[in-house]
Amino acid sequence: MIIRDLTAAAVTGGRAYAATIAWEDADYPEQQFGFEIHDGAQDAGDPPADAFLAGCYPLACVHAERRLRIEAEPCPMLIEGLYTVHAWWASWGGMPSAAPAIEARRVSADGSSAAPRHGIAFISGGVDSLHLLLRNRRLYRQSDPAYIREALFIHGFDIGKRQREPEEDRFRAAFGRLAPVADETGLRLVACRTTLRQLPSKPGFWTHRHNVGALAAVGHAAARGAAFLLVAGGYHLENPVPMGTHPAVDGLYSSQRVTVVHEGARFRRLDKIRDLANWPTALATLRVCPAATGEEMNCRICEKCLSTRLELLAAGIDETPALGPSLTPLELWEAAVPVPLGHRALRYQDLLAPLRARGYDALCRMLEQKIAIYRRRVTDGLRWPDL
């Protein structure tokens, strides 16, 4: 893989960066992709080599490219970190064992910044990102470097990931729904765009390996000066399933300028829901659905929506503006989840005791059946890309 023709330009309301990807071993055509950061900056600066490297190296790995050459000057800390990311993935399985060699025009000797660091996070409206913001406001003073001042909302991940379906109206609506959260917390929302997900991939690779590398790529592009880039982890430390976001891996996407920090691994999903129960604005803002269309941000009947509704029910929250009644009819589960989605099924275990305590025995029996099926699949040795 070769990343070449890196450019930077000012656009209305911000800045844009682009590059061309040329494949050497995989049979794919050349393709241009890039990032847009709508933060009102007047000066685009130089093309962010670290952003392009962090976003593309996972794809070079999965497509067994022998090398990744970038015609720019990335940070040596990031280069070393990416080699270690590959080592983790190879140990988990499902990944070519040889790491693509990273070649650069010149390695940047000074990627650091003398300016004070500032906190940047990603916000989607989901449970993990809202809990990260809640915890951040409890932990840090406004003068602290890790205090989140900006939150990045990204077009091109779950919304607008397909070129044929840009979903502009949905993106604007979802962005607008976050305004009350930003107002209450003094947060600056920054709209970002990337076409990274339109590059060739493999089924399941985004969720199971690539998504945090892509987040880090957008963060490297968006950060002006030194920054803490806070990533909301989605899984408790006891979760044995290796995923794209992982406390051992996320920090390896750091450079000398941008420190990537995995947050929230000590909290179970139900702990996060219980914390958010005391924040009405967050409950009204929740957006967990990957498939909703139209004015509603959540379809309420897909597996992601159903599982979140059950989590709310287990936490004692019977209804929310975002997802409606928390009680989920059993027939919806059979339609939405004929086979449980592995990495989420483990979360259901934590729901059994609180749901039984509330008298929902039929729901618990359904969850136990799905957990048992998933555990058999793990026993059989199934891992990405088979899950």
N, C-alpha and C positions, 0 to 999 in steps of 0.2 A: 504494500500500500504506500502511495505517495500522497502527501498533503502539500499542495503547492498553490501558488497564485493567491496568497493571503492578502486581503484588502480590508481597509477600514474607511468608513464614510459617515458623515453626519446625515441624519434623516430627520423628518419632522418629529419633534418631541424626543429626540435621542440620538442613538448611534447604531450602526450596523456593521457586522463583520462577515466576511465570506471567504471561502476557500474551495478549491477543486480537489476531489478525491479520485485518484487513479489506482485501480487494482492491478496487482502484478501476478498473483497466483490464482485468485478467484476470477471466474468468468463473468464480470459485471462491467457495464459501461461506465465511463467517467461521469461524475455527478458533482454539481455544485451544491453546497449547503452552507448554512451560517446561523448567525444569532442577531437578534435585534433587542436592544435594551432601551426602553422608553422611560428614561429617568430625567429628561430635560437637559442633559449635558450638552454643552455647546461644542466641545472638542472630542472627537472620536478617539484620539490617541492612536497608538500602534495596534495592529492586529494581535489579539491575545493568543499567543502560541500555546499556552497551557490549556486554554479552553478547547482548542481543536485537538490537541493530543489526548486529553482526558476523555473526550467524547468518542474519539475514533479508535483508540487502542483496544477497547473491548471487542470491537467488530473485527479488527485485524486478528485478534486471538481466535474468535469463534470460526472465522473463515480460513484459518491456518495459513495466513500470510507469513512468509519467512521474515519479513522486516516491515517496519513502518518508518518511512523517511519523511520528516517534516522540514520544509524549507523555511525555517524560522529558528528562534532561539528559546527553547523551553527550559524550564528550571530543572536542574539535576536532581533535586529532591523529589519532584514529581516523577521523573524517569525511573528512579530507584523504587519509588512507591508502586508504580505500575507493574514492574517486574514482580514485586511481592504480591500484588493483587492476582496476577496470573498464577503464581505458586499456590495461593489459597484455592483458587478455582480448580486447578489441576488436582489438588488433594481431595476436593469434593467430588470429582468425577464429571464426565460429560464434556471435557475440554481437551483439545489437542495438547499434548504434553510439552511440546517445544514452544517457548515464548518467542514471539516475534522480536527481533532485534530493533531497538529504537535508534535511529540515526537522525542527526540534526545538522543544520548548516553550521551551527556553533551552539554549544550549551551556554545558557546565560549564567554568567558568574555572579551576578547580583540581582536576584529576584526579590530582594527584601525592600522594605520601605521604612524610612525614618519616622513617618507620621504615625500617630497613635492608631491602634487597631479599632475597628468598629464592628458591631454585630450585624450580620445579615442572615436571614432565614428564608425558607421556602414556605409558602402558604397555599393550600389547595382548598381549604374549608373542611378537610377531613379531621377525624378525631386526633390523629397523631400530631399534625401541624398545629392545631388549636391548643392541644395540651402543651406542646413545646413552648408556645407563646405565653400561656398561663404560667408555667413554671419559671420562665425567664423573668417575668415581671415580679415574681415572688423572690427570686434569688438575687437579682442584681439591682443596683442603684442606677439611675440615669447617667451618672458620670462614669460607670464601669465600661471597659472596652467590650465586654461580651453582651452588654445590653442591646437588644435587637432594635435597630433604628429603621431598617428597611426589610420588607418582605417581598420576595419575588413570586409573582403569579405567572405561570408559563403556558403559553399557547404552543402546542406541538407535542405534548405528552399525552394526557388522556383526552383533552379537547384539541381538535385540529391535527391529529396525528396522521391523517390520511390526506394526501394532496387533493383528492377528488371531493373531500368533505371538509372544507376549511372551518365550518362551524363558528363563523364570526359572531353571529347573534348570541349563541350560547356562551362564547367566551366573554363578551361584553356583559351579559347578564350575570355570569358567575363572578366576574371581577367586581361588578357593582354591589353584589350581595355581601362582599367583604368589607364594605365601607363602614358599617356600624362597629365591627371589631376593630378596625384601624382607628376610628375616632375614639373609642373607649381606651385604647392602649397607647395612643400617641404614636402610631406606627405609620410609616410612609410606605404605601403600596406601589410597587413598580411592575408594570406589565412587560413581560419578556416574550420573545418568540424564537423558536428554533425549528429548523427542518431536519435536525439530526435523526429523528425517528423515521424519516423517509429513506434513509440509506439501507442497503440490503442487510437483513438480519435473519434469524431463525426462530421458529415457533417456541415461545416460552422464554427466549433469551432475555427479552426486556425485563420481565418480572423477576426472573431467577438470577440474573447476573448484571444487566446493563444499566438499570435505572439510576443507581446512585452515581455511576460514572457520568451519566448524562446530566444529572443535577449539578454535580461538581463542575462540569463543563460550562453550564449556564452561569454558575456562581463565579467562576474564573473570568468569564466575559463581563459580568456585571460589576464586579468589585472594582472600585476606584481607590487605590491605596491599599494599605494593609487591612486585612479583615479576618474575623472569625466567621466561618460559614457553617451555620448550625443546621444539621440534618436530623429530622425526626425519625428515629428508628421505629419500626413497626412491630417488632417481635421481642418477647421477653427473653432474657438470657438463657432460660431453660429450654427454649425452643430448639430442637435438634436439627431442624431443616435449614440448610444453608440457603440464603436468599441474596438478592441484589443489594439490599441494605443489611449490613452486618457490622457489629461493633469492632470486629478485628480488621475489617477491610476499609470502611468508609474513610478513616483518617489517612489512609495511604494515598488518597487523591489530593493531598496537601502540597503546596509549594512553599517557598520561603516567604512569599507575600500573603498567601491565602491559606489559613489553617482550617481544615475541614474537621468538624467535631460531631460525632455520633451522639445524640442525646436520647434519653428515655428508656434505655435497655433494662433498667431495673424495675420498670413499671409494667404490670400486666395490662392488657387492654381494658379489663373491667375496672382497674384502678383509675385509668385515665377517664373513663366514662363517669365514674363517681366524682372525680375532681371537677369535670365540666358541668356536672349537674347543678353546681352552685353558680354557674355563669349563664344566665338566660340568653344573652346575646349569642353566645357560642352555639347553644342548642338550636336557636332559630336559624343560624347560619350554616349548619352542617351540610356538607355536600360530599357524599360518599360514593355516589353512583357513577359507574363508568359508561353507562349506556343511555341515560335519560335524554330525551329530546323535548323540544317545545319549551314552554315557560317553566315547567317544574325542573328543579335541579336533581331530584331523586325520583327514580321510577317506582320505588318502594316494593318491587316484587322480584328483583334480581337477587342473586345470592349475597352480594355485598350489602344491599339494602336490608334484606331479611336478617342477616347476621347482626347488623348494627341495631336493628329494631329489638332483637332479642337481648343484646347487651344492655340497651336502655331499660328493657323490662327487668332484667336481672338486677340492675342498679336501682330499681324502684321508681323509674320514670315511665309513666303510663302513656304519655303522648307528648310529641314535640311538633312545632310548626313545620319543621323540615321533613319529617318522616311520617307524621300522622300517628295513629295508634301503634304502640310498641308491640302489642300482642299480635303474633303472626299465625294465621290459620295453617294447619298442617298441610293442606292440599297445595298451598303455594310453594312449599319446600319441595314437594315431589316434582312439580313442574319446573322449578328453577334449578334444582340441584339433584339430578338423577344419580350422579356420582359426586361425592364431596370433593371440593377443591382442596388438595392436600394441605398446603401451608396454612389455610384458614381453619381447617377442621380441628387442629390442635387447640385453637382458642376456645372452642366450644366446651372443652373439659372444664374450664373455670366457671362456666355458666350453670353447670348442673346443680351444685349445692344451693345457690341463691334462688334458682328457678323452682327447685323442689320445695324450698322453704316458703315460696309463695303459692304452692299448690299446683304447679304446672307439670304434672307427672307425664302427661302424654307428650308434651314437647320434649321432655328429658329423654323419654324412650326413643324418640325419633333421632335426637342428637347422639345418643349412645350407639345407635345403629350406624350412623355415618362415621363416627369416630372409629368404630371397630373395623369398618371397611378400609378406612385410611390406614390404620395401623397394619393391617394385613398387606397393603400395598407397600408400605415401608419395609416390612419383614421380607418381602419378596425382592428387595434390593432396588426398587424403582426410584430413580432420581431424575433430575432434569437431564435431558429434555423429555423424559418419558412421563413425568407427572402431568 
